[in-house]
């Protein structure tokens, strides 16, 4: 794969490195290295990179801010693509009582809030305190009980070896923590609608956002490397409550622990392995199922090569790097596909 580096650097016109540790680039700080690490300069460079990787038969995975992502201890045998915060310029369009904002997938979620605030936008306080990037927010349809990205998303732009294309939000089949994007594509931009409010509404939103951030700090282990929410909340209940009720709050494997502050988080106490985290995920699912009859669905994405291999019950949540042919034809977005970015 080293022979590909000169061409890849020309195509990316940005950072291209070998054997880059991924643990420091994820929120829980576990996992091995990426065989290749690529940060394309812009959207055109990204398309060129994808076409080059596809032609060489090299698999790739797109990594956002690293929240809700568990990388295997043996890393990713392929290319990990990371879009920088300045990958694409922001756009703001007037739309009557709304404003339409377009941000690059590498932009932090906090920028979505600050840009909305600059435009007197309201209704986005739910996003305060959510870690990660806009790409991850779209791919997970991230949110809280107060709102989610589906409430605002107009369209998403994706890149494939063939080029760039906008996909209407309705074609993404957005639902609770779910979004369907074409397999093998890399999300590049998100276009969102935000309602303009009065000065009083803007102030109310600022207070609501601060209150939500304060609540998270008080109830979640934000001072430790953590996984983010491990499981999706089942209908009518909370994963953290079920795990705590099953007696697992504070339970540890190696240097990983089910947080004693919030049981739907796994924290790294220092030097944890991905294998430790996976063991706790499997234990929580098994114990909760036995205690309540409820099968928890992982919200975290399991990426790369795990040692030991993932247990069979978690294989369905394993995100494999994509390998596509060059000049790949973008599928019909009305059909069903699964694509994930953390």
N, C-alpha and C positions, 0 to 999 in steps of 0.2 A: 504493500500500500504506500510505502515511502516514495516509490517511483511516481506516484500521482501528485505528490506535493507541489512541484513547480507549476503544473497546469492548474491545480486547485488554487494556488495563491494568485495566479493571473486572473482566474475567473472570479474569485471572491473579492479581490481588490481590498482585502481587509485581513483580519487575523486568522491564520491557519497554523495550528500546532498539533503535535503528536503527544499521545499519552498524557492527557490533561486530567488531573484528579477532579472527580465530580462531587465528592463529598462536600467541599467548601462552597459548592454552587447549588446546594440544596438546603432547605430549611432545617432538616433533621441531621445533616452532617454525617451521612453514612454513604458507603458505596465505593466502587472502584473507579477506574479511569476511562475516559473516552479515547478510543484508538486515534480518532481524529477530532479536532475541535475547530469549528469554522464559524467566523462572524463576518458574513457578507457586508459589504459597504452600503448597498442599497438594494432595491427590489430587482433591478435588472441583473445585478451581480448574483442575487439569490437564485434567479431562474437559471443563470449560466452554471452556477454550482450544482443545482439539482440535475441539470442535463448531463453534466460531466460525471457526477456520481452514478447516475442511472446508466450511462454508457459504460462505466467501469464495473457495474454490478455491485457497487458499494451501498450497503444499507445506511439509512439515516434516521435520526430522531430529532425532533425539534424540542428544545428545552426552554421554558420561559423563566420565571423567577425562581423555580425550584421548590415552590410550596406544593404540598400534596404529592410529592414525588419521592419514591424510594428506589434508589439505584442499587442493583445487585453488587455484591462484593467483588465480583469479577469484571465489573464495568460494562461498557457498551462496545461491542465488537463492530465498529462502523464509525460513521461520522455523527457527531452531535452538533446541531446547528443552533446558534444563539443569535437572536436579533437584538441589537443594541437599542438603548433608549432613544437615540437620535437616528434610528434606521430610516424613518420617514418623517416628513414635516407634518405638523398639526394643521388641520383646516377647520375653520369656523364659518358657518353659513347662516344667514338670517332666514327665519321661516315664520314670520308673524309672531304669534305668542310663544313660539318655540325657537330653539337654536339647535342646529345640527353640527355636532363636533365629530371630527375624524381623527383618530389617533393610531399610531403604529402599534403593532402587536407587542413590541418590546417596551412600550411606555409603561411605567408603574401605574397601578390602579389609583394611587394617590393623585396622579396627574389628572385623571378623569374628574375627580372631585374638585381639584383646584381650578381646572379649566371651566367647569360648570359654574363655580363660584364667581369667576371673572365675568361670566356672561349672565349673572343673576339667575342661574339655573337652579331649580329646586326638584325635590323628589329623588335625590341620589344619596341621601344621608346613609342609607343602608350599606353603601360600599365603604364607609369609613372603617378603617382598621383591617380590612381584608388584605392579606399580603399577596404579593405576586404581580403579574403583568396583565395588560389588557388581553393578550393572547390567551392566557390561562383563564381569565374571567369569561371570555367568550366560549372557549372549549369546554368549560365546566358548567356554563350558564350559572356562574357563581352568584351568590346572594345570601340573604338572611330572611327570616320570616317577614321582614318589612318590605322586601323587594328583591328583584334580581335583574340581571342584564337583559333578559327577554323583554322586560318592560320598556326598554329603550332602544334595543338594537334594530337598525334599519337594514343593514347589509354587512357582510364580511368579505374582504378580499383575500383570495388565496393564490399561492404560487405553486406551480408544478413544473416539470421539465419543459412543458409546452408554452408556458407563459403565465400571465396574470389574469384573474377574472373575479368580478364581483358576484356574490351569491346573495339573493334576497333572504332576509331573516326567516320568512315563512317556509323556505325550502330547507331550513336547517333542523326542522322538527324539534324546536327547543322545548324542553320540559324540565322537571326538577333535576338539577345537576346533570343535565344531558344535552348534548348538541351533536348533530350529525354533519360532519364535514367530509369532503372526498378523501378517501384513503390515499395516503402518501402526499397530501398537500401540506403546505406550510402557511399558516395564517399570517397575513402581512398587515392588514389594517381592519379597524372596526369603525363603522359609521353609526352614530347614536343620536337619538332625538331626546332633548331635555327641555322640559317646560320652563318658561321664564316666570318668575314670581315677583311679588312685591318685596319691598325692603324688609317688611315684617316677616314674610315667609322665608326670605334668605337668612335672617337672623334666627328664626325658629329652626331652620335646617342646621345651622352651625351649632346650635345648642344640642340638637338631637344627635349630630355626628359626634360631638365631644362626649355626650353621655354614653353613646355606644362604645366609643374607644375606652372610656373609663370602665365600663362594664366588662369589656374583654380583658383589660389589664387585671381586674379584680378576680375574674373567674377562669382565666385561661393561663397556661404556663408560658407566657410570652417572653419571660426572661431566660428561658432555656432553649437550646436547639430542639425543635419539635416538628412533628409530622404535619401539623394542621389537622383538621378533622379527619379521623381515620375512616369512619363509616358514615354513610348517608343515614339521616334520621328516617326510621321507618314511619309509615303513615300513623299519625296520632300518638307518636311517642318520640323519645329521644335516645339515641344510641348511648350517650354518656350515662344516662340514668339506668339503662338496662345492664351496662357493663358494671356499674357500681353496685347495682342490686345483685349481680352474680358474684360479688365478692372479690373483684379483680382490681379495684382502684388501688394504685400503689404497687401492684404486682410487678416484679422485675425478671428479666432474662438477660444475663450478662450485664452490660452497661446500659441497656434500654429498659424503660419503665413506663407502664401505664400511669399517666400522671396522677398524682395524689391531689391535684387541684381540679382537674377536669378529665374524667375517665375516657372521653373520646379523643384524647391526645396521647401520643407516645412521645416521650422525651428521651434525649440522649444525655446520660449522666456524665459522659466523658469517655470517648473511646469505644462507643457502641459499634457493632457490626450490623449490616443489613440483615444478616441471618437472625440476630436477636430481635429486631423489629418484626420480621416476618413471623417468627415464632409467637410473639405476643398477639399479632393480628389473628393468626390461626387459632390460638388459645381463646381469645375473646369471642370469636365467631362460634366455636364449638361449645363453650361454656354457656353463652347466652342462648343458643339454640336449645341446649339441654334444659336450661332453667325456665325459659319462657315460650319455647316453640317458635321464636322469631329468628329468621336467618338474616344476619346483618350483611349489607352490601358494602364492600370497600369503596370509599371515595378517593383514597390515595391510589396512584398509579404505580405499578410495579414494573420497573424498566431495566432492561439489560439482562446479564447472566448472573444467576444466583447460585451460591454454593454454601450449603447443599441446595439442590433444586427445589423449586417451590412445591409445596404440597399440592396434590391433585385438586383440592377444593379452591385453590387460589389461582390455578393456571388460567382460568377464564378471565382473570383480571390482569394478566401479564401483557404488557405493551411491547410488542416486538418492533425493532427498527424496520422501516419500510424499504423495499427494493422495487423500483419501477423501471420499465423500459424507457430509453430516451424518447423525447418528443411524445411523452405519455398523453393520451387523449383524456381530457377532463371528463369524468362521468356525468351523466344526467343528474343534477342535484335533486330532482324530484324522487329519485330512487333512494334506497336506504344504504348509508355507509357509516362507518365508525372511524373517527379520527380523534386523537387525543393530544393535547399539549398541556403541560403543567404550568 
